[in-house]
Each structure stands twice: as C-alpha cells, then as structure tokens.
Amino acid sequence: MQNKNIIITGTSRGIGYEMALQFANAGYNVLAISRKTPQILIEHENITCLPIDISDENQLQQVNEFISKTLKKVDVLIHNAGSLLHKNFTEITTQEFQNIYKVNVFAVAELTKICIPFMEKGSHVVTISSMGGIQGSMKFAGLSAYSSSKGAVITLSELLAEEYKENGIAFNVLALGSVNTEMLQEAFPGYEAPLSAKEMADYIYNFALTGNKYYNGKVLQVSSTTP
C-alpha cells in the first residue's frame, strides 16, 4: 500500500476520472474533487470523493477541513478541472468570462493556497493547461476565454515554483494538445483527437509521481500534433 496522498480535481469524467482510478488502483490515497461523483469512484476503497464546486471559495474550505482532519499531508496536487467555452469573443458576456476564470484560474490559486501548508519537500503540484495557452502557439477562434485562462495558470505556476523552491515544492505545467474527452466533443462535435483520456491519464500519472525530480517551474508541451 502506497502512503502518498494525491488530490485531483475534475474527476467526474475524462482524464481526471481515469487518473483517479489509476492512482487508487496502484494503492495511493486519492481525494477526488468534482461536482459529480461517479459511483465507481465512490465505492473504491482508496478514493474519497468531495462533491463540491471548486469555483465556490466557501465550498473549497471542505478540502481544507478534510486535509486537516484526515490526510494531514499532500504529496501530489493535480489541477485537472477545466471549463471550456467555444463562443465568438464579442458574444461572450462578462459573467461567462468570469466563470471560465473562476474554474481555470482562481480555483487553481485558492486550492494551491489550501494545500501548500500541508506539503513537504518533494511534493509536486501539476497544473493541466492547454497548447492554446502557450505563447506563440496556433490559436483557435472562439476560445478567447479558455485559452487566455490557460495562459494565466502557466505564469502562475512559474511564479510559485520560484516562490516555494526553498520549500522543495515543485510546480510544473502540462500543456495538452487535443484529447478525445467529453468536454472536447461538447465544444467541437465530431472532432476526433489523436489521444484518448486513458492514454493521457497514463502520461500524467507517471509525470506527477516523478516529474518533480527533473523539472520545476517548467511548461511541457504534451501534444502529438503540429500545431
């Protein structure tokens, strides 16, 4: 039985769901955070599910309480949850723009704040970003809110890596290319991505456990296509 504690957001489906199962099946203690909780995750002996909305700062305090009372320490934090909006820029309301940032940026910052006091030397924070957030990469019309938010968390991670390097906490970003998830299909119906959620989850699983030995404050582009 592994004694590492893994926190993953966005575990109701797709990559987050696959990662939660993979870590749990390998014997790690998993805290799975998502608004909806699949029954298979609820029933797994190594998974604790918190059905909360991470864009709500008050609900995030449940994570703080659970770590304080149960986990005591956090070894790996994976910011996987994301909100995607495919809409022309001039048609996006201020509220819609804010909602994207609440999930993709502000929740990442708040959850990281909660976890840092429980992280020791060797801990790893992995933020899942997008190729759309990489400066100079090809951009796609209709993704102004989403891609700009993914660029924001890249910079945030780089700054936190510098701020907490003396603590031995590593912060890295994986900028993913297209993955065949439900979220992608909802935004781009009919588009077939080259990688499945399970295949990408396998990569992130290994990187989360070992990537901090080789990287800190880095952005790795994980895309099999050009662009």
Sequence and secondary structure as in RCSB ss.txt:
>XXXX:A:sequence
MQNKNIIITGTSRGIGYEMALQFANAGYNVLAISRKTPQILIEHENITCLPIDISDENQLQQVNEFISKTLKKVD
VLIHNAGSLLHKNFTEITTQEFQNIYKVNVFAVAELTKICIPFMEKGSHVVTISSMGGIQGSMKFAGLSAYSSSK
GAVITLSELLAEEYKENGIAFNVLALGSVNTEMLQEAFPGYEAPLSAKEMADYIYNFALTGNKYYNGKVLQVSST
TP
>XXXX:A:secstr
    EEEEE  SSHHHHHHHHHHHHTT EEEEE SS  HHHHH TTEEEE   TT HHHHHHHHHHIIIII   S
EEEE         GGG  HHHHHHHHIIIIIHHHHHHHHHGGG  TT EEEEEEEGGGSTTS   TT HHHHHHH
HHHHHHHHHHHHHTGGGT EEEEEEE  EE HHHHHHSTT   SEEHHHHHHHHHHHHHHGGGT SS EEEE SS
  
